[in-house]
Amino acid sequence: MSKLKSFIVSSADEMRHKVSWPKYSDLQSSSVLVLVASLIFALLIGVIDLGFDNVMDLFYNL
């Protein structure tokens, strides 16, 4: 049990004093970048899916 307590105490100490946390503005800009990249990727996949759907419709309706 003492090993578990020691692990938790040392982990909490490391999180408070040894980890460098990003600034809030950095997190905001990274979040916006991920959002924009996700939207672009979703649109690209949607266009590819629409293209395959049209090709398959033409193929099966001949």
N, CA, C, O and CB atoms as a CASP TS submission, in Angstrom:
PFRMAT TS
TARGET T0000
AUTHOR 0000-0000-0000
METHOD Language model
MODEL 1
PARENT N/A
ATOM      1  N   MET     1       0.818  -1.194   0.000  1.00  0.00           N
ATOM      2  CA  MET     1       0.000   0.000   0.000  1.00  0.00           C
ATOM      3  C   MET     1       0.863   1.259   0.000  1.00  0.00           C
ATOM      4  O   MET     1       0.485   2.281  -0.572  1.00  0.00           O
ATOM      5  CB  MET     1      -0.931  -0.002   1.201  1.00  0.00           C
ATOM      6  N   SER     2       2.021   1.175   0.646  1.00  0.00           N
ATOM      7  CA  SER     2       2.895   2.348   0.693  1.00  0.00           C
ATOM      8  C   SER     2       3.492   2.644  -0.677  1.00  0.00           C
ATOM      9  O   SER     2       3.777   3.796  -1.004  1.00  0.00           O
ATOM     10  CB  SER     2       4.014   2.140   1.719  1.00  0.00           C
ATOM     11  N   LYS     3       3.680   1.594  -1.478  1.00  0.00           N
ATOM     12  CA  LYS     3       4.193   1.803  -2.836  1.00  0.00           C
ATOM     13  C   LYS     3       3.176   2.577  -3.675  1.00  0.00           C
ATOM     14  O   LYS     3       3.548   3.455  -4.452  1.00  0.00           O
ATOM     15  CB  LYS     3       4.523   0.448  -3.509  1.00  0.00           C
ATOM     16  N   LEU     4       1.907   2.251  -3.516  1.00  0.00           N
ATOM     17  CA  LEU     4       0.853   2.940  -4.254  1.00  0.00           C
ATOM     18  C   LEU     4       0.773   4.402  -3.835  1.00  0.00           C
ATOM     19  O   LEU     4       0.658   5.291  -4.680  1.00  0.00           O
ATOM     20  CB  LEU     4      -0.499   2.249  -4.034  1.00  0.00           C
ATOM     21  N   LYS     5       0.832   4.646  -2.543  1.00  0.00           N
ATOM     22  CA  LYS     5       0.792   6.023  -2.043  1.00  0.00           C
ATOM     23  C   LYS     5       2.000   6.807  -2.542  1.00  0.00           C
ATOM     24  O   LYS     5       1.864   7.964  -2.941  1.00  0.00           O
ATOM     25  CB  LYS     5       0.745   6.041  -0.501  1.00  0.00           C
ATOM     26  N   SER     6       3.173   6.194  -2.525  1.00  0.00           N
ATOM     27  CA  SER     6       4.390   6.849  -3.016  1.00  0.00           C
ATOM     28  C   SER     6       4.279   7.162  -4.508  1.00  0.00           C
ATOM     29  O   SER     6       4.701   8.227  -4.960  1.00  0.00           O
ATOM     30  CB  SER     6       5.621   5.963  -2.753  1.00  0.00           C
ATOM     31  N   PHE     7       3.710   6.228  -5.262  1.00  0.00           N
ATOM     32  CA  PHE     7       3.528   6.447  -6.696  1.00  0.00           C
ATOM     33  C   PHE     7       2.603   7.618  -6.965  1.00  0.00           C
ATOM     34  O   PHE     7       2.891   8.456  -7.819  1.00  0.00           O
ATOM     35  CB  PHE     7       2.982   5.194  -7.359  1.00  0.00           C
ATOM     36  N   ILE     8       1.488   7.682  -6.240  1.00  0.00           N
ATOM     37  CA  ILE     8       0.524   8.762  -6.442  1.00  0.00           C
ATOM     38  C   ILE     8       1.120  10.107  -6.055  1.00  0.00           C
ATOM     39  O   ILE     8       0.932  11.094  -6.766  1.00  0.00           O
ATOM     40  CB  ILE     8      -0.748   8.501  -5.636  1.00  0.00           C
ATOM     41  N   VAL     9       1.831  10.157  -4.946  1.00  0.00           N
ATOM     42  CA  VAL     9       2.451  11.409  -4.500  1.00  0.00           C
ATOM     43  C   VAL     9       3.510  11.867  -5.492  1.00  0.00           C
ATOM     44  O   VAL     9       3.567  13.050  -5.829  1.00  0.00           O
ATOM     45  CB  VAL     9       3.073  11.238  -3.104  1.00  0.00           C
ATOM     46  N   SER    10       4.345  10.957  -5.961  1.00  0.00           N
ATOM     47  CA  SER    10       5.389  11.347  -6.912  1.00  0.00           C
ATOM     48  C   SER    10       4.796  11.726  -8.271  1.00  0.00           C
ATOM     49  O   SER    10       5.319  12.614  -8.945  1.00  0.00           O
ATOM     50  CB  SER    10       6.403  10.207  -7.083  1.00  0.00           C
ATOM     51  N   SER    11       3.713  11.065  -8.679  1.00  0.00           N
ATOM     52  CA  SER    11       3.064  11.430  -9.939  1.00  0.00           C
ATOM     53  C   SER    11       2.456  12.823  -9.864  1.00  0.00           C
ATOM     54  O   SER    11       2.578  13.609 -10.803  1.00  0.00           O
ATOM     55  CB  SER    11       1.984  10.409 -10.298  1.00  0.00           C
ATOM     56  N   ALA    12       1.804  13.127  -8.754  1.00  0.00           N
ATOM     57  CA  ALA    12       1.210  14.453  -8.580  1.00  0.00           C
ATOM     58  C   ALA    12       2.295  15.522  -8.557  1.00  0.00           C
ATOM     59  O   ALA    12       2.126  16.591  -9.144  1.00  0.00           O
ATOM     60  CB  ALA    12       0.377  14.510  -7.285  1.00  0.00           C
ATOM     61  N   ASP    13       3.415  15.240  -7.879  1.00  0.00           N
ATOM     62  CA  ASP    13       4.527  16.193  -7.839  1.00  0.00           C
ATOM     63  C   ASP    13       5.096  16.434  -9.237  1.00  0.00           C
ATOM     64  O   ASP    13       5.406  17.567  -9.602  1.00  0.00           O
ATOM     65  CB  ASP    13       5.633  15.684  -6.900  1.00  0.00           C
ATOM     66  N   GLU    14       5.227  15.380  -9.998  1.00  0.00           N
ATOM     67  CA  GLU    14       5.749  15.522 -11.365  1.00  0.00           C
ATOM     68  C   GLU    14       4.801  16.337 -12.234  1.00  0.00           C
ATOM     69  O   GLU    14       5.249  17.165 -13.027  1.00  0.00           O
ATOM     70  CB  GLU    14       5.981  14.144 -11.997  1.00  0.00           C
ATOM     71  N   MET    15       3.505  16.115 -12.096  1.00  0.00           N
ATOM     72  CA  MET    15       2.528  16.865 -12.890  1.00  0.00           C
ATOM     73  C   MET    15       2.552  18.359 -12.554  1.00  0.00           C
ATOM     74  O   MET    15       2.351  19.194 -13.435  1.00  0.00           O
ATOM     75  CB  MET    15       1.123  16.303 -12.662  1.00  0.00           C
ATOM     76  N   ARG    16       2.797  18.698 -11.287  1.00  0.00           N
ATOM     77  CA  ARG    16       2.802  20.100 -10.872  1.00  0.00           C
ATOM     78  C   ARG    16       4.106  20.816 -11.185  1.00  0.00           C
ATOM     79  O   ARG    16       4.084  21.992 -11.547  1.00  0.00           O
ATOM     80  CB  ARG    16       2.529  20.194  -9.404  1.00  0.00           C
ATOM     81  N   HIS    17       5.248  20.135 -11.054  1.00  0.00           N
ATOM     82  CA  HIS    17       6.522  20.842 -11.084  1.00  0.00           C
ATOM     83  C   HIS    17       7.420  20.498 -12.275  1.00  0.00           C
ATOM     84  O   HIS    17       8.253  21.321 -12.655  1.00  0.00           O
ATOM     85  CB  HIS    17       7.258  20.561  -9.832  1.00  0.00           C
ATOM     86  N   LYS    18       7.285  19.337 -12.867  1.00  0.00           N
ATOM     87  CA  LYS    18       8.227  18.922 -13.908  1.00  0.00           C
ATOM     88  C   LYS    18       7.654  18.953 -15.317  1.00  0.00           C
ATOM     89  O   LYS    18       8.407  18.904 -16.290  1.00  0.00           O
ATOM     90  CB  LYS    18       8.712  17.548 -13.616  1.00  0.00           C
ATOM     91  N   VAL    19       6.339  19.034 -15.441  1.00  0.00           N
ATOM     92  CA  VAL    19       5.697  19.037 -16.756  1.00  0.00           C
ATOM     93  C   VAL    19       5.544  20.483 -17.215  1.00  0.00           C
ATOM     94  O   VAL    19       5.122  21.345 -16.445  1.00  0.00           O
ATOM     95  CB  VAL    19       4.307  18.313 -16.715  1.00  0.00           C
ATOM     96  N   SER    20       5.887  20.739 -18.462  1.00  0.00           N
ATOM     97  CA  SER    20       5.667  22.086 -19.002  1.00  0.00           C
ATOM     98  C   SER    20       4.338  22.081 -19.759  1.00  0.00           C
ATOM     99  O   SER    20       4.199  21.403 -20.777  1.00  0.00           O
ATOM    100  CB  SER    20       6.856  22.534 -19.942  1.00  0.00           C
ATOM    101  N   TRP    21       3.382  22.827 -19.264  1.00  0.00           N
ATOM    102  CA  TRP    21       2.053  22.887 -19.845  1.00  0.00           C
ATOM    103  C   TRP    21       1.998  24.008 -20.869  1.00  0.00           C
ATOM    104  O   TRP    21       2.588  25.065 -20.649  1.00  0.00           O
ATOM    105  CB  TRP    21       0.983  23.089 -18.756  1.00  0.00           C
ATOM    106  N   PRO    22       1.301  23.803 -21.984  1.00  0.00           N
ATOM    107  CA  PRO    22       1.196  24.862 -22.996  1.00  0.00           C
ATOM    108  C   PRO    22       0.318  26.011 -22.499  1.00  0.00           C
ATOM    109  O   PRO    22      -0.527  25.841 -21.621  1.00  0.00           O
ATOM    110  CB  PRO    22       0.626  24.295 -24.309  1.00  0.00           C
ATOM    111  N   LYS    23       0.546  27.175 -23.084  1.00  0.00           N
ATOM    112  CA  LYS    23      -0.274  28.342 -22.750  1.00  0.00           C
ATOM    113  C   LYS    23      -1.654  28.179 -23.382  1.00  0.00           C
ATOM    114  O   LYS    23      -1.830  27.435 -24.346  1.00  0.00           O
ATOM    115  CB  LYS    23       0.406  29.662 -23.235  1.00  0.00           C
ATOM    116  N   TYR    24      -2.629  28.894 -22.816  1.00  0.00           N
ATOM    117  CA  TYR    24      -4.010  28.804 -23.292  1.00  0.00           C
ATOM    118  C   TYR    24      -4.118  29.237 -24.752  1.00  0.00           C
ATOM    119  O   TYR    24      -4.869  28.641 -25.525  1.00  0.00           O
ATOM    120  CB  TYR    24      -4.932  29.664 -22.419  1.00  0.00           C
ATOM    121  N   SER    25      -3.371  30.270 -25.127  1.00  0.00           N
ATOM    122  CA  SER    25      -3.426  30.737 -26.523  1.00  0.00           C
ATOM    123  C   SER    25      -2.871  29.684 -27.483  1.00  0.00           C
ATOM    124  O   SER    25      -3.361  29.546 -28.603  1.00  0.00           O
ATOM    125  CB  SER    25      -2.640  32.054 -26.679  1.00  0.00           C
ATOM    126  N   ASP    26      -1.853  28.944 -27.048  1.00  0.00           N
ATOM    127  CA  ASP    26      -1.322  27.859 -27.882  1.00  0.00           C
ATOM    128  C   ASP    26      -2.364  26.757 -28.068  1.00  0.00           C
ATOM    129  O   ASP    26      -2.510  26.200 -29.156  1.00  0.00           O
ATOM    130  CB  ASP    26      -0.039  27.276 -27.257  1.00  0.00           C
ATOM    131  N   LEU    27      -3.081  26.453 -26.994  1.00  0.00           N
ATOM    132  CA  LEU    27      -4.126  25.433 -27.085  1.00  0.00           C
ATOM    133  C   LEU    27      -5.250  25.867 -28.016  1.00  0.00           C
ATOM    134  O   LEU    27      -5.785  25.056 -28.772  1.00  0.00           O
ATOM    135  CB  LEU    27      -4.688  25.126 -25.700  1.00  0.00           C
ATOM    136  N   GLN    28      -5.606  27.141 -27.960  1.00  0.00           N
ATOM    137  CA  GLN    28      -6.660  27.649 -28.846  1.00  0.00           C
ATOM    138  C   GLN    28      -6.255  27.545 -30.301  1.00  0.00           C
ATOM    139  O   GLN    28      -7.044  27.101 -31.135  1.00  0.00           O
ATOM    140  CB  GLN    28      -6.995  29.096 -28.506  1.00  0.00           C
ATOM    141  N   SER    29      -5.034  27.951 -30.618  1.00  0.00           N
ATOM    142  CA  SER    29      -4.605  27.907 -32.020  1.00  0.00           C
ATOM    143  C   SER    29      -4.487  26.463 -32.506  1.00  0.00           C
ATOM    144  O   SER    29      -4.805  26.168 -33.657  1.00  0.00           O
ATOM    145  CB  SER    29      -3.259  28.638 -32.196  1.00  0.00           C
ATOM    146  N   SER    30      -4.031  25.567 -31.634  1.00  0.00           N
ATOM    147  CA  SER    30      -3.953  24.156 -32.024  1.00  0.00           C
ATOM    148  C   SER    30      -5.342  23.573 -32.239  1.00  0.00           C
ATOM    149  O   SER    30      -5.553  22.781 -33.158  1.00  0.00           O
ATOM    150  CB  SER    30      -3.203  23.346 -30.960  1.00  0.00           C
ATOM    151  N   SER    31      -6.280  23.961 -31.400  1.00  0.00           N
ATOM    152  CA  SER    31      -7.650  23.460 -31.540  1.00  0.00           C
ATOM    153  C   SER    31      -8.285  23.936 -32.840  1.00  0.00           C
ATOM    154  O   SER    31      -8.972  23.171 -33.517  1.00  0.00           O
ATOM    155  CB  SER    31      -8.504  23.905 -30.352  1.00  0.00           C
ATOM    156  N   VAL    32      -8.056  25.189 -33.185  1.00  0.00           N
ATOM    157  CA  VAL    32      -8.594  25.720 -34.438  1.00  0.00           C
ATOM    158  C   VAL    32      -7.961  24.994 -35.621  1.00  0.00           C
ATOM    159  O   VAL    32      -8.650  24.679 -36.591  1.00  0.00           O
ATOM    160  CB  VAL    32      -8.345  27.247 -34.543  1.00  0.00           C
ATOM    161  N   LEU    33      -6.677  24.727 -35.551  1.00  0.00           N
ATOM    162  CA  LEU    33      -5.999  24.010 -36.627  1.00  0.00           C
ATOM    163  C   LEU    33      -6.570  22.607 -36.796  1.00  0.00           C
ATOM    164  O   LEU    33      -6.802  22.167 -37.922  1.00  0.00           O
ATOM    165  CB  LEU    33      -4.497  23.936 -36.355  1.00  0.00           C
ATOM    166  N   VAL    34      -6.797  21.907 -35.702  1.00  0.00           N
ATOM    167  CA  VAL    34      -7.374  20.555 -35.770  1.00  0.00           C
ATOM    168  C   VAL    34      -8.788  20.606 -36.323  1.00  0.00           C
ATOM    169  O   VAL    34      -9.165  19.753 -37.126  1.00  0.00           O
ATOM    170  CB  VAL    34      -7.374  19.889 -34.379  1.00  0.00           C
ATOM    171  N   LEU    35      -9.577  21.587 -35.911  1.00  0.00           N
ATOM    172  CA  LEU    35     -10.950  21.726 -36.406  1.00  0.00           C
ATOM    173  C   LEU    35     -10.973  21.962 -37.908  1.00  0.00           C
ATOM    174  O   LEU    35     -11.739  21.314 -38.622  1.00  0.00           O
ATOM    175  CB  LEU    35     -11.664  22.871 -35.688  1.00  0.00           C
ATOM    176  N   VAL    36     -10.148  22.878 -38.398  1.00  0.00           N
ATOM    177  CA  VAL    36     -10.106  23.188 -39.830  1.00  0.00           C
ATOM    178  C   VAL    36      -9.622  21.976 -40.622  1.00  0.00           C
ATOM    179  O   VAL    36     -10.190  21.648 -41.664  1.00  0.00           O
ATOM    180  CB  VAL    36      -9.189  24.403 -40.097  1.00  0.00           C
ATOM    181  N   ALA    37      -8.581  21.313 -40.136  1.00  0.00           N
ATOM    182  CA  ALA    37      -8.066  20.136 -40.842  1.00  0.00           C
ATOM    183  C   ALA    37      -9.114  19.027 -40.878  1.00  0.00           C
ATOM    184  O   ALA    37      -9.244  18.336 -41.888  1.00  0.00           O
ATOM    185  CB  ALA    37      -6.775  19.624 -40.173  1.00  0.00           C
ATOM    186  N   SER    38      -9.863  18.849 -39.789  1.00  0.00           N
ATOM    187  CA  SER    38     -10.911  17.827 -39.750  1.00  0.00           C
ATOM    188  C   SER    38     -12.022  18.140 -40.740  1.00  0.00           C
ATOM    189  O   SER    38     -12.519  17.240 -41.417  1.00  0.00           O
ATOM    190  CB  SER    38     -11.487  17.707 -38.340  1.00  0.00           C
ATOM    191  N   LEU    39     -12.416  19.401 -40.830  1.00  0.00           N
ATOM    192  CA  LEU    39     -13.461  19.783 -41.780  1.00  0.00           C
ATOM    193  C   LEU    39     -13.012  19.569 -43.223  1.00  0.00           C
ATOM    194  O   LEU    39     -13.775  19.065 -44.047  1.00  0.00           O
ATOM    195  CB  LEU    39     -13.857  21.243 -41.570  1.00  0.00           C
ATOM    196  N   ILE    40     -11.782  19.950 -43.524  1.00  0.00           N
ATOM    197  CA  ILE    40     -11.259  19.743 -44.878  1.00  0.00           C
ATOM    198  C   ILE    40     -11.218  18.255 -45.210  1.00  0.00           C
ATOM    199  O   ILE    40     -11.606  17.848 -46.305  1.00  0.00           O
ATOM    200  CB  ILE    40      -9.850  20.361 -45.018  1.00  0.00           C
ATOM    201  N   PHE    41     -10.747  17.450 -44.266  1.00  0.00           N
ATOM    202  CA  PHE    41     -10.670  16.006 -44.480  1.00  0.00           C
ATOM    203  C   PHE    41     -12.066  15.411 -44.671  1.00  0.00           C
ATOM    204  O   PHE    41     -12.255  14.549 -45.529  1.00  0.00           O
ATOM    205  CB  PHE    41      -9.957  15.325 -43.296  1.00  0.00           C
ATOM    206  N   ALA    42     -13.044  15.861 -43.883  1.00  0.00           N
ATOM    207  CA  ALA    42     -14.411  15.358 -44.011  1.00  0.00           C
ATOM    208  C   ALA    42     -15.007  15.732 -45.366  1.00  0.00           C
ATOM    209  O   ALA    42     -15.678  14.915 -45.997  1.00  0.00           O
ATOM    210  CB  ALA    42     -15.291  15.906 -42.880  1.00  0.00           C
ATOM    211  N   LEU    43     -14.765  16.956 -45.811  1.00  0.00           N
ATOM    212  CA  LEU    43     -15.261  17.368 -47.133  1.00  0.00           C
ATOM    213  C   LEU    43     -14.617  16.553 -48.243  1.00  0.00           C
ATOM    214  O   LEU    43     -15.292  16.160 -49.194  1.00  0.00           O
ATOM    215  CB  LEU    43     -14.996  18.860 -47.365  1.00  0.00           C
ATOM    216  N   LEU    44     -13.332  16.298 -48.132  1.00  0.00           N
ATOM    217  CA  LEU    44     -12.624  15.501 -49.137  1.00  0.00           C
ATOM    218  C   LEU    44     -13.186  14.082 -49.196  1.00  0.00           C
ATOM    219  O   LEU    44     -13.439  13.558 -50.281  1.00  0.00           O
ATOM    220  CB  LEU    44     -11.115  15.462 -48.830  1.00  0.00           C
ATOM    221  N   ILE    45     -13.380  13.470 -48.050  1.00  0.00           N
ATOM    222  CA  ILE    45     -13.948  12.115 -48.013  1.00  0.00           C
ATOM    223  C   ILE    45     -15.378  12.124 -48.559  1.00  0.00           C
ATOM    224  O   ILE    45     -15.777  11.189 -49.253  1.00  0.00           O
ATOM    225  CB  ILE    45     -13.928  11.552 -46.566  1.00  0.00           C
ATOM    226  N   GLY    46     -16.154  13.171 -48.254  1.00  0.00           N
ATOM    227  CA  GLY    46     -17.516  13.276 -48.775  1.00  0.00           C
ATOM    228  C   GLY    46     -17.552  13.379 -50.289  1.00  0.00           C
ATOM    229  O   GLY    46     -18.393  12.753 -50.934  1.00  0.00           O
ATOM    230  N   VAL    47     -16.647  14.165 -50.863  1.00  0.00           N
ATOM    231  CA  VAL    47     -16.579  14.301 -52.325  1.00  0.00           C
ATOM    232  C   VAL    47     -16.168  12.978 -52.968  1.00  0.00           C
ATOM    233  O   VAL    47     -16.726  12.587 -53.993  1.00  0.00           O
ATOM    234  CB  VAL    47     -15.585  15.419 -52.723  1.00  0.00           C
ATOM    235  N   ILE    48     -15.201  12.291 -52.375  1.00  0.00           N
ATOM    236  CA  ILE    48     -14.777  10.992 -52.910  1.00  0.00           C
ATOM    237  C   ILE    48     -15.932   9.995 -52.830  1.00  0.00           C
ATOM    238  O   ILE    48     -16.161   9.242 -53.776  1.00  0.00           O
ATOM    239  CB  ILE    48     -13.542  10.453 -52.136  1.00  0.00           C
ATOM    240  N   ASP    49     -16.663   9.983 -51.711  1.00  0.00           N
ATOM    241  CA  ASP    49     -17.804   9.081 -51.550  1.00  0.00           C
ATOM    242  C   ASP    49     -18.889   9.383 -52.569  1.00  0.00           C
ATOM    243  O   ASP    49     -19.469   8.464 -53.147  1.00  0.00           O
ATOM    244  CB  ASP    49     -18.373   9.186 -50.136  1.00  0.00           C
ATOM    245  N   LEU    50     -19.168  10.656 -52.794  1.00  0.00           N
ATOM    246  CA  LEU    50     -20.167  11.041 -53.785  1.00  0.00           C
ATOM    247  C   LEU    50     -19.742  10.595 -55.187  1.00  0.00           C
ATOM    248  O   LEU    50     -20.567  10.126 -55.971  1.00  0.00           O
ATOM    249  CB  LEU    50     -20.391  12.561 -53.754  1.00  0.00           C
ATOM    250  N   GLY    51     -18.465  10.744 -55.491  1.00  0.00           N
ATOM    251  CA  GLY    51     -17.960  10.299 -56.790  1.00  0.00           C
ATOM    252  C   GLY    51     -18.108   8.798 -56.975  1.00  0.00           C
ATOM    253  O   GLY    51     -18.561   8.340 -58.024  1.00  0.00           O
ATOM    254  N   PHE    52     -17.722   8.021 -55.948  1.00  0.00           N
ATOM    255  CA  PHE    52     -17.874   6.569 -56.047  1.00  0.00           C
ATOM    256  C   PHE    52     -19.343   6.173 -56.164  1.00  0.00           C
ATOM    257  O   PHE    52     -19.678   5.235 -56.888  1.00  0.00           O
ATOM    258  CB  PHE    52     -17.242   5.883 -54.832  1.00  0.00           C
ATOM    259  N   ASP    53     -20.216   6.881 -55.458  1.00  0.00           N
ATOM    260  CA  ASP    53     -21.650   6.587 -55.528  1.00  0.00           C
ATOM    261  C   ASP    53     -22.161   6.811 -56.945  1.00  0.00           C
ATOM    262  O   ASP    53     -22.921   5.991 -57.460  1.00  0.00           O
ATOM    263  CB  ASP    53     -22.441   7.462 -54.527  1.00  0.00           C
ATOM    264  N   ASN    54     -21.759   7.904 -57.582  1.00  0.00           N
ATOM    265  CA  ASN    54     -22.190   8.185 -58.950  1.00  0.00           C
ATOM    266  C   ASN    54     -21.634   7.162 -59.929  1.00  0.00           C
ATOM    267  O   ASN    54     -22.341   6.729 -60.839  1.00  0.00           O
ATOM    268  CB  ASN    54     -21.759   9.586 -59.363  1.00  0.00           C
ATOM    269  N   VAL    55     -20.393   6.776 -59.755  1.00  0.00           N
ATOM    270  CA  VAL    55     -19.785   5.765 -60.647  1.00  0.00           C
ATOM    271  C   VAL    55     -20.512   4.434 -60.490  1.00  0.00           C
ATOM    272  O   VAL    55     -20.792   3.767 -61.487  1.00  0.00           O
ATOM    273  CB  VAL    55     -18.262   5.588 -60.340  1.00  0.00           C
ATOM    274  N   MET    56     -20.821   4.037 -59.265  1.00  0.00           N
ATOM    275  CA  MET    56     -21.515   2.770 -59.047  1.00  0.00           C
ATOM    276  C   MET    56     -22.932   2.817 -59.598  1.00  0.00           C
ATOM    277  O   MET    56     -23.409   1.819 -60.140  1.00  0.00           O
ATOM    278  CB  MET    56     -21.545   2.430 -57.560  1.00  0.00           C
ATOM    279  N   ASP    57     -23.615   3.948 -59.475  1.00  0.00           N
ATOM    280  CA  ASP    57     -24.949   4.089 -60.076  1.00  0.00           C
ATOM    281  C   ASP    57     -24.888   3.931 -61.592  1.00  0.00           C
ATOM    282  O   ASP    57     -25.716   3.238 -62.184  1.00  0.00           O
ATOM    283  CB  ASP    57     -25.560   5.454 -59.714  1.00  0.00           C
ATOM    284  N   LEU    58     -23.921   4.567 -62.208  1.00  0.00           N
ATOM    285  CA  LEU    58     -23.774   4.429 -63.672  1.00  0.00           C
ATOM    286  C   LEU    58     -23.467   2.984 -64.050  1.00  0.00           C
ATOM    287  O   LEU    58     -24.015   2.468 -65.024  1.00  0.00           O
ATOM    288  CB  LEU    58     -22.653   5.363 -64.201  1.00  0.00           C
ATOM    289  N   PHE    59     -22.608   2.337 -63.298  1.00  0.00           N
ATOM    290  CA  PHE    59     -22.199   0.965 -63.599  1.00  0.00           C
ATOM    291  C   PHE    59     -23.374  -0.003 -63.480  1.00  0.00           C
ATOM    292  O   PHE    59     -23.567  -0.856 -64.347  1.00  0.00           O
ATOM    293  CB  PHE    59     -21.069   0.533 -62.664  1.00  0.00           C
ATOM    294  N   TYR    60     -24.159   0.126 -62.408  1.00  0.00           N
ATOM    295  CA  TYR    60     -25.256  -0.825 -62.192  1.00  0.00           C
ATOM    296  C   TYR    60     -26.503  -0.508 -63.005  1.00  0.00           C
ATOM    297  O   TYR    60     -27.345  -1.388 -63.186  1.00  0.00           O
ATOM    298  CB  TYR    60     -25.616  -0.860 -60.736  1.00  0.00           C
ATOM    299  N   ASN    61     -26.651   0.714 -63.499  1.00  0.00           N
ATOM    300  CA  ASN    61     -27.823   1.067 -64.281  1.00  0.00           C
ATOM    301  C   ASN    61     -27.628   0.867 -65.776  1.00  0.00           C
ATOM    302  O   ASN    61     -28.541   1.131 -66.559  1.00  0.00           O
ATOM    303  CB  ASN    61     -28.196   2.487 -64.014  1.00  0.00           C
ATOM    304  N   LEU    62     -26.469   0.411 -66.177  1.00  0.00           N
ATOM    305  CA  LEU    62     -26.259   0.150 -67.617  1.00  0.00           C
ATOM    306  C   LEU    62     -26.878  -1.132 -67.995  1.00  0.00           C
ATOM    307  O   LEU    62     -26.812  -1.530 -69.158  1.00  0.00           O
ATOM    308  CB  LEU    62     -24.786   0.129 -67.979  1.00  0.00           C
TER
END
